[in-house]
């Protein structure tokens, strides 16, 4: 086994682009207690910066409330549910990544909808009323939460308008008008607010240059570019689930790089790029998401994605959703306090034709200071087919449809990573770390220099009242 020597000096900086946003389901799910409990757990363990989901302006949230009075039609904007959701988010230390959509039925020009909760995907029948709705919503957020706060919330116009299920006719010209009206409405509240798009799905990069030309020619404000990235093939449907083929995880990184590649030479070339959805599959009912395989599949994407984009948002943090030079096997980072972190992952085979090896060795020689350090403390946390695998535990329970409280407790325990620790010698400023990863394992190793504060009289043999080692020798 070849030992890899980690350089003494850093070769780059690991950004937190993977932590800047996470996806969620429809907006009003955040009113549920179990949703908030799940998000609290995610925030405790990870701490995402922003959260993005669908349906802010759909009927279920109740923002757009038309009514008739004295023979005239009026519109009341109600933000009761919006406030409750955003308050809950901020209490958990996470901010909205606002998605403007879908169309309220009282403003829609047609009846085409998506999802069982009927998010309307038609253009507005009145562009001025749509502008009023966007302006009122953004102004309310600023009034309630403050301009300095809302300036940090990116505002994205719609979701995947290149797909007919999400935008009537996948009409690019109609989307450009929607973007223009929406962006101006946002900026009328305050010019410093962030607005962007076009939030396209994979396979629609042909929309990027026309979008850039449109906003440039029309002088429409745009502060960031957004796109989605997935690697799954056509769905193979089974009762209550979907299976799909997967492309190699490197395809996600190719998609991450696409906006800057296509927009080079345009006025949008230097704008931030946000991948506002990414995953292997966009299907919430694909069980691949819950497997140890999936952790190992996505590990290299998390390690390298920040070199390509400003953020990439995992879709989604919970199954409460209601829709129907890349590192080869490790990444080493150094914290400012001197700690070393090693993320290592076992290889995966997306074809299913070559089973992943049961054992995958990783041998590293890692610099660890300060000068004079002779020992390192190693803490290892691992998830694999056998450890930190709530999916496997659920299957072993017989796949209960509605787990009892004691089963839920057991599943939470089973989801915890396996942890081990040991001391390693440091010689000539380096520590040798030998890891053997099991099938589909992802492991995090943290190394800290040891400052030995053991008192000179300490003797472990005396714990049972035996004579000191020195006394026995005499």
KOLKOL-704186 format. One record per residue (C-alpha): x, y, z. Coordinates in nm, 2 decimals, padded with zeros to 4 digits, always signed. Layout:
<rs>
R:X:Y:Z .
...
</rs>
This chain:
<rs>
R:+00.00:+00.00:+00.00 .
R:+00.14:+00.34:-00.10 .
R:+00.15:+00.60:+00.17 .
R:+00.04:+00.95:+00.05 .
R:+00.25:+01.23:+00.18 .
R:+00.03:+01.53:+00.26 .
R:+00.22:+01.86:+00.18 .
R:+00.35:+02.07:+00.46 .
R:+00.19:+02.38:+00.31 .
R:-00.18:+02.41:+00.21 .
R:-00.26:+02.37:-00.16 .
R:-00.60:+02.55:-00.13 .
R:-00.88:+02.65:+00.09 .
R:-01.19:+02.44:+00.17 .
R:-01.49:+02.68:+00.14 .
R:-01.81:+02.64:+00.32 .
R:-02.01:+02.65:-00.01 .
R:-02.18:+02.32:+00.09 .
R:-02.31:+02.47:+00.41 .
R:-02.45:+02.79:+00.27 .
R:-02.79:+02.65:+00.17 .
R:-03.00:+02.34:+00.21 .
R:-03.33:+02.25:+00.04 .
R:-03.67:+02.18:+00.19 .
R:-04.01:+02.09:+00.06 .
R:-04.31:+02.32:+00.03 .
R:-04.29:+02.63:+00.24 .
R:-04.57:+02.57:+00.49 .
R:-04.43:+02.23:+00.60 .
R:-04.22:+02.44:+00.84 .
R:-04.54:+02.49:+01.04 .
R:-04.52:+02.13:+01.15 .
R:-04.36:+02.03:+01.48 .
R:-04.19:+01.72:+01.34 .
R:-04.04:+01.93:+01.06 .
R:-03.90:+02.19:+01.31 .
R:-03.76:+01.91:+01.53 .
R:-03.58:+01.76:+01.23 .
R:-03.45:+02.10:+01.12 .
R:-03.33:+02.17:+01.48 .
R:-03.13:+01.84:+01.47 .
R:-02.98:+01.94:+01.13 .
R:-02.88:+02.28:+01.26 .
R:-02.73:+02.14:+01.58 .
R:-02.51:+01.90:+01.39 .
R:-02.44:+02.10:+01.07 .
R:-02.56:+02.46:+01.09 .
R:-02.67:+02.56:+00.74 .
R:-02.68:+02.93:+00.66 .
R:-02.99:+02.94:+00.43 .
R:-03.29:+02.72:+00.34 .
R:-03.48:+02.72:+00.01 .
R:-03.81:+02.56:-00.08 .
R:-04.12:+02.59:-00.30 .
R:-04.46:+02.75:-00.27 .
R:-04.40:+03.08:-00.08 .
R:-04.68:+03.24:-00.29 .
R:-04.90:+02.93:-00.34 .
R:-05.25:+02.92:-00.20 .
R:-05.15:+02.71:+00.10 .
R:-04.95:+02.99:+00.25 .
R:-05.24:+03.23:+00.20 .
R:-05.04:+03.55:+00.10 .
R:-05.26:+03.65:-00.19 .
R:-05.62:+03.70:-00.07 .
R:-05.85:+03.86:-00.34 .
R:-06.20:+03.97:-00.23 .
R:-06.49:+04.17:-00.36 .
R:-06.63:+04.48:-00.19 .
R:-06.90:+04.72:-00.31 .
R:-06.88:+04.56:-00.65 .
R:-06.50:+04.60:-00.69 .
R:-06.22:+04.35:-00.67 .
R:-05.95:+04.41:-00.42 .
R:-05.65:+04.21:-00.29 .
R:-05.54:+04.17:+00.07 .
R:-05.19:+04.04:+00.14 .
R:-05.17:+03.82:+00.45 .
R:-04.83:+03.72:+00.59 .
R:-04.94:+03.52:+00.90 .
R:-04.80:+03.19:+00.79 .
R:-04.49:+03.35:+00.63 .
R:-04.41:+03.52:+00.96 .
R:-04.45:+03.19:+01.16 .
R:-04.22:+03.00:+00.92 .
R:-03.95:+03.27:+00.89 .
R:-03.96:+03.32:+01.27 .
R:-03.90:+02.95:+01.32 .
R:-03.62:+02.95:+01.07 .
R:-03.44:+03.24:+01.24 .
R:-03.49:+03.09:+01.58 .
R:-03.30:+02.79:+01.45 .
R:-03.02:+03.00:+01.31 .
R:-03.11:+02.96:+00.94 .
R:-03.22:+03.23:+00.69 .
R:-03.45:+03.20:+00.39 .
R:-03.31:+03.17:+00.04 .
R:-03.63:+03.31:-00.10 .
R:-03.79:+03.14:-00.41 .
R:-04.07:+03.35:-00.57 .
R:-04.34:+03.11:-00.67 .
R:-04.57:+02.95:-00.74 .
R:-04.86:+03.15:-00.88 .
R:-05.16:+03.21:-00.65 .
R:-05.48:+03.08:-00.81 .
R:-05.65:+03.42:-00.78 .
R:-05.38:+03.57:-01.00 .
R:-05.31:+03.28:-01.24 .
R:-05.39:+03.29:-01.61 .
R:-05.45:+02.91:-01.63 .
R:-05.52:+02.60:-01.42 .
R:-05.20:+02.40:-01.48 .
R:-05.05:+02.28:-01.15 .
R:-04.77:+02.07:-01.02 .
R:-04.75:+01.83:-00.72 .
R:-05.05:+01.70:-00.52 .
R:-05.08:+02.04:-00.34 .
R:-05.14:+02.21:-00.67 .
R:-04.88:+02.47:-00.71 .
R:-04.99:+02.68:-01.01 .
R:-04.73:+02.71:-01.28 .
R:-04.90:+02.95:-01.52 .
R:-04.80:+03.32:-01.58 .
R:-05.00:+03.59:-01.40 .
R:-05.31:+03.72:-01.57 .
R:-05.20:+04.07:-01.46 .
R:-04.83:+04.15:-01.46 .
R:-04.89:+04.46:-01.25 .
R:-05.07:+04.26:-00.98 .
R:-04.78:+04.01:-00.98 .
R:-04.54:+04.30:-00.93 .
R:-04.76:+04.43:-00.65 .
R:-04.75:+04.08:-00.49 .
R:-04.37:+04.06:-00.51 .
R:-04.32:+04.41:-00.39 .
R:-04.56:+04.37:-00.10 .
R:-04.40:+04.04:+00.01 .
R:-04.05:+04.17:+00.00 .
R:-04.15:+04.50:+00.17 .
R:-04.32:+04.30:+00.45 .
R:-04.00:+04.10:+00.50 .
R:-03.80:+04.41:+00.52 .
R:-04.04:+04.58:+00.76 .
R:-04.06:+04.28:+00.99 .
R:-03.69:+04.16:+00.99 .
R:-03.50:+04.47:+00.89 .
R:-03.32:+04.58:+00.58 .
R:-02.98:+04.47:+00.69 .
R:-03.11:+04.12:+00.76 .
R:-03.31:+04.07:+00.44 .
R:-03.01:+04.20:+00.23 .
R:-02.85:+03.87:+00.32 .
R:-03.14:+03.66:+00.18 .
R:-03.10:+03.58:-00.19 .
R:-03.43:+03.61:-00.39 .
R:-03.46:+03.36:-00.67 .
R:-03.73:+03.40:-00.94 .
R:-03.93:+03.08:-00.99 .
R:-03.81:+02.72:-01.02 .
R:-03.70:+02.53:-01.33 .
R:-03.90:+02.73:-01.59 .
R:-03.73:+02.53:-01.86 .
R:-03.95:+02.23:-01.76 .
R:-04.31:+02.23:-01.87 .
R:-04.44:+02.08:-01.54 .
R:-04.30:+02.39:-01.36 .
R:-04.37:+02.66:-01.62 .
R:-04.65:+02.65:-01.87 .
R:-04.51:+02.55:-02.21 .
R:-04.15:+02.60:-02.07 .
R:-04.19:+02.94:-02.24 .
R:-03.85:+03.11:-02.22 .
R:-03.99:+03.45:-02.34 .
R:-04.26:+03.44:-02.07 .
R:-04.01:+03.36:-01.81 .
R:-03.79:+03.65:-01.91 .
R:-04.09:+03.88:-01.86 .
R:-04.16:+03.72:-01.53 .
R:-03.80:+03.77:-01.42 .
R:-03.80:+04.13:-01.54 .
R:-04.12:+04.23:-01.36 .
R:-04.01:+04.04:-01.04 .
R:-03.65:+04.18:-01.04 .
R:-03.77:+04.54:-01.07 .
R:-04.03:+04.49:-00.80 .
R:-03.76:+04.36:-00.56 .
R:-03.53:+04.65:-00.64 .
R:-03.81:+04.90:-00.59 .
R:-03.82:+04.79:-00.23 .
R:-03.44:+04.84:-00.20 .
R:-03.17:+04.84:-00.46 .
R:-02.93:+04.65:-00.24 .
R:-03.15:+04.34:-00.22 .
R:-03.02:+04.03:-00.41 .
R:-03.22:+03.89:-00.69 .
R:-03.13:+03.63:-00.95 .
R:-03.22:+03.33:-01.17 .
R:-03.30:+03.15:-01.40 .
R:-03.31:+02.84:-01.17 .
R:-03.29:+02.60:-01.46 .
R:-03.27:+02.22:-01.44 .
R:-02.99:+02.00:-01.58 .
R:-02.99:+01.99:-01.95 .
R:-03.11:+02.35:-02.00 .
R:-02.78:+02.53:-02.02 .
R:-02.90:+02.67:-02.35 .
R:-03.11:+02.91:-02.15 .
R:-02.81:+03.08:-01.99 .
R:-02.68:+03.30:-02.27 .
R:-03.03:+03.41:-02.38 .
R:-03.10:+03.50:-02.02 .
R:-02.77:+03.70:-02.00 .
R:-02.85:+03.88:-02.33 .
R:-03.21:+03.96:-02.22 .
R:-03.11:+04.11:-01.88 .
R:-02.82:+04.30:-02.04 .
R:-03.02:+04.44:-02.33 .
R:-03.32:+04.54:-02.11 .
R:-03.10:+04.66:-01.82 .
R:-03.27:+04.42:-01.58 .
R:-03.10:+04.38:-01.24 .
R:-02.94:+04.04:-01.17 .
R:-02.71:+03.97:-00.87 .
R:-02.65:+03.60:-00.91 .
R:-02.70:+03.31:-01.15 .
R:-02.88:+02.99:-01.03 .
R:-02.89:+02.63:-01.17 .
R:-02.98:+02.28:-01.05 .
R:-02.77:+01.96:-01.07 .
R:-02.87:+01.60:-01.07 .
R:-02.73:+01.27:-01.20 .
R:-03.02:+01.03:-01.21 .
R:-03.17:+00.87:-01.51 .
R:-03.53:+00.78:-01.60 .
R:-03.75:+00.66:-01.31 .
R:-03.83:+00.29:-01.26 .
R:-04.14:+00.30:-01.05 .
R:-04.23:+00.06:-00.78 .
R:-04.51:+00.09:-00.52 .
R:-04.43:+00.39:-00.30 .
R:-04.08:+00.43:-00.45 .
R:-03.86:+00.50:-00.75 .
R:-03.53:+00.35:-00.86 .
R:-03.30:+00.52:-01.11 .
R:-02.96:+00.47:-01.27 .
R:-02.69:+00.72:-01.17 .
R:-02.41:+00.89:-01.36 .
R:-02.07:+00.91:-01.18 .
R:-02.06:+01.18:-00.91 .
R:-01.81:+01.37:-01.12 .
R:-02.10:+01.46:-01.35 .
R:-02.24:+01.68:-01.07 .
R:-01.91:+01.88:-01.07 .
R:-01.93:+01.91:-01.45 .
R:-02.28:+02.06:-01.40 .
R:-02.16:+02.29:-01.13 .
R:-01.90:+02.43:-01.37 .
R:-02.15:+02.48:-01.65 .
R:-02.29:+02.83:-01.57 .
R:-01.94:+03.00:-01.57 .
R:-01.84:+02.81:-01.88 .
R:-02.14:+02.92:-02.07 .
R:-02.15:+03.27:-01.94 .
R:-01.79:+03.35:-02.01 .
R:-01.77:+03.67:-02.21 .
R:-02.12:+03.79:-02.11 .
R:-02.21:+04.06:-01.86 .
R:-02.30:+03.79:-01.61 .
R:-01.96:+03.61:-01.62 .
R:-01.84:+03.73:-01.28 .
R:-02.16:+03.70:-01.09 .
R:-02.19:+03.45:-00.80 .
R:-02.33:+03.11:-00.90 .
R:-02.56:+02.93:-00.67 .
R:-02.66:+02.56:-00.73 .
R:-02.99:+02.59:-00.56 .
R:-03.06:+02.22:-00.58 .
R:-02.82:+01.92:-00.61 .
R:-02.84:+01.55:-00.54 .
R:-02.81:+01.22:-00.72 .
R:-03.19:+01.20:-00.77 .
R:-03.45:+01.47:-00.75 .
R:-03.71:+01.21:-00.64 .
R:-03.79:+01.22:-00.27 .
R:-03.92:+00.86:-00.30 .
R:-03.58:+00.72:-00.42 .
R:-03.44:+00.51:-00.13 .
R:-03.08:+00.57:-00.25 .
R:-03.08:+00.88:-00.04 .
R:-03.09:+00.69:+00.28 .
R:-02.81:+00.45:+00.21 .
R:-02.44:+00.44:+00.31 .
R:-02.37:+00.42:-00.06 .
R:-02.51:+00.77:-00.11 .
R:-02.28:+00.92:+00.16 .
R:-01.97:+00.78:-00.02 .
R:-02.11:+00.88:-00.36 .
R:-02.15:+01.25:-00.26 .
R:-01.84:+01.29:-00.05 .
R:-01.61:+01.39:-00.34 .
R:-01.87:+01.65:-00.45 .
R:-01.87:+01.81:-00.11 .
R:-01.49:+01.81:-00.11 .
R:-01.46:+01.98:-00.45 .
R:-01.78:+02.17:-00.53 .
R:-01.68:+02.49:-00.35 .
R:-01.40:+02.54:-00.61 .
R:-01.66:+02.58:-00.88 .
R:-01.96:+02.77:-00.73 .
R:-02.05:+03.00:-00.44 .
R:-02.30:+02.76:-00.29 .
R:-02.46:+02.42:-00.36 .
R:-02.78:+02.33:-00.18 .
R:-02.85:+01.97:-00.10 .
R:-03.21:+01.88:-00.20 .
R:-03.35:+01.81:+00.06 .
R:-03.26:+01.79:+00.43 .
R:-03.57:+01.58:+00.51 .
R:-03.81:+01.33:+00.35 .
R:-04.09:+01.56:+00.46 .
R:-04.11:+01.68:+00.11 .
R:-04.44:+01.59:-00.05 .
R:-04.35:+01.58:-00.42 .
R:-04.41:+01.28:-00.60 .
R:-00.83:+01.76:-01.02 .
R:-01.09:+01.61:-00.79 .
R:-00.98:+01.43:-00.47 .
R:-00.99:+01.05:-00.53 .
R:-01.06:+00.92:-00.18 .
R:-00.97:+01.18:+00.08 .
R:-00.95:+01.54:+00.17 .
R:-00.72:+01.69:+00.43 .
R:-00.78:+02.04:+00.59 .
R:-00.60:+02.23:+00.86 .
R:-00.79:+02.45:+01.11 .
R:-00.65:+02.78:+01.24 .
R:-00.60:+02.63:+01.58 .
R:-00.37:+02.36:+01.44 .
R:-00.61:+02.07:+01.43 .
R:-00.61:+01.85:+01.12 .
R:-00.93:+01.70:+00.97 .
R:-00.92:+01.41:+00.72 .
R:-01.24:+01.32:+00.53 .
R:-01.20:+00.98:+00.36 .
R:-01.45:+00.78:+00.16 .
R:-01.47:+00.44:+00.00 .
R:-01.52:+00.41:-00.38 .
R:-01.87:+00.34:-00.51 .
R:-01.99:+00.17:-00.83 .
R:-02.29:+00.34:-00.99 .
R:-02.34:+00.07:-01.25 .
R:-02.39:-00.21:-01.00 .
R:-02.18:-00.44:-01.21 .
R:-01.86:-00.42:-01.01 .
R:-01.94:-00.45:-00.64 .
R:-01.75:-00.20:-00.42 .
R:-01.46:-00.36:-00.22 .
R:-01.53:-00.47:+00.13 .
R:-01.21:-00.30:+00.24 .
R:-01.05:+00.02:+00.11 .
R:-00.71:+00.13:+00.26 .
R:-00.60:+00.49:+00.29 .
R:-00.24:+00.56:+00.42 .
R:-00.14:+00.92:+00.49 .
R:+00.17:+01.10:+00.62 .
R:+00.04:+01.42:+00.76 .
R:+00.23:+01.72:+00.90 .
R:+00.13:+01.81:+01.26 .
R:+00.28:+02.09:+01.47 .
R:+00.39:+02.27:+01.66 .
R:+00.76:+02.18:+01.67 .
R:+00.84:+01.94:+01.94 .
R:+00.51:+01.76:+01.93 .
R:+00.56:+01.39:+02.00 .
R:+00.20:+01.26:+02.02 .
R:-00.13:+01.31:+01.84 .
R:-00.49:+01.24:+01.95 .
R:-00.70:+01.08:+01.68 .
R:-01.08:+01.09:+01.69 .
R:-01.26:+00.90:+01.42 .
R:-01.63:+00.92:+01.33 .
R:-01.76:+00.69:+01.06 .
R:-02.08:+00.60:+00.88 .
R:-02.10:+00.29:+00.67 .
R:-02.33:-00.01:+00.59 .
R:-02.28:-00.12:+00.96 .
R:-02.24:+00.21:+01.15 .
R:-02.44:+00.53:+01.16 .
R:-02.70:+00.37:+00.92 .
R:-03.06:+00.44:+01.02 .
R:-03.18:+00.29:+00.69 .
R:-03.02:-00.05:+00.77 .
R:-03.16:-00.04:+01.13 .
R:-03.51:+00.04:+00.99 .
R:-03.49:-00.25:+00.75 .
R:-03.38:-00.48:+01.03 .
R:-03.68:-00.37:+01.23 .
R:-03.90:-00.50:+00.94 .
R:-03.94:-00.16:+00.78 .
R:-04.22:-00.03:+01.01 .
R:-04.45:+00.21:+00.83 .
R:-04.52:+00.41:+01.15 .
R:-04.23:+00.35:+01.39 .
R:-04.33:+00.35:+01.76 .
R:-04.16:+00.59:+02.00 .
R:-03.91:+00.33:+02.11 .
R:-03.83:+00.25:+01.75 .
R:-03.77:+00.61:+01.67 .
R:-03.54:+00.64:+01.97 .
R:-03.35:+00.33:+01.84 .
R:-03.33:+00.48:+01.49 .
R:-03.19:+00.80:+01.62 .
R:-02.93:+00.61:+01.81 .
R:-02.85:+00.40:+01.51 .
R:-02.80:+00.72:+01.30 .
R:-02.51:+00.83:+01.53 .
R:-02.17:+00.78:+01.37 .
R:-01.94:+00.51:+01.52 .
R:-01.66:+00.68:+01.71 .
R:-01.31:+00.55:+01.80 .
R:-01.00:+00.72:+01.93 .
R:-00.64:+00.65:+01.99 .
R:-00.30:+00.81:+02.04 .
R:-00.05:+00.82:+01.75 .
R:+00.32:+00.90:+01.76 .
R:+00.45:+01.21:+01.59 .
R:+00.80:+01.19:+01.44 .
R:+00.99:+01.47:+01.26 .
R:+00.67:+01.67:+01.26 .
R:+00.46:+01.41:+01.09 .
R:+00.20:+01.15:+01.19 .
R:+00.13:+00.84:+00.99 .
R:-00.24:+00.75:+00.97 .
R:-00.35:+00.42:+00.84 .
R:-00.72:+00.38:+00.77 .
R:-00.92:+00.08:+00.65 .
R:-01.26:+00.18:+00.52 .
R:-01.54:-00.07:+00.50 .
R:-01.79:-00.09:+00.21 .
R:-01.94:+00.25:+00.14 .
R:-01.78:+00.41:+00.44 .
R:-01.73:+00.78:+00.49 .
R:-01.50:+00.86:+00.78 .
R:-01.39:+01.18:+00.95 .
R:-01.06:+01.18:+01.13 .
R:-00.96:+01.47:+01.36 .
R:-00.60:+01.50:+01.47 .
R:-00.49:+01.72:+01.75 .
R:-00.13:+01.77:+01.89 .
R:-00.11:+01.64:+02.25 .
R:+00.03:+01.85:+02.53 .
R:+00.10:+01.59:+02.80 .
R:+00.00:+01.72:+03.14 .
R:+00.02:+01.38:+03.32 .
R:+00.16:+01.44:+03.67 .
R:+00.49:+01.26:+03.74 .
R:+00.34:+01.05:+04.02 .
R:+00.07:+00.90:+03.80 .
R:+00.08:+00.52:+03.77 .
R:-00.22:+00.34:+03.62 .
R:-00.12:+00.01:+03.80 .
R:-00.22:+00.17:+04.13 .
R:-00.58:+00.20:+04.04 .
R:-00.64:-00.14:+04.21 .
R:-00.42:-00.06:+04.51 .
R:-00.12:-00.25:+04.38 .
R:+00.23:-00.12:+04.46 .
R:+00.38:+00.14:+04.23 .
R:+00.57:+00.00:+03.93 .
R:+00.89:+00.15:+04.07 .
R:+00.83:-00.01:+04.41 .
R:+00.78:-00.35:+04.26 .
R:+01.11:-00.32:+04.07 .
R:+01.29:-00.24:+04.38 .
</rs>
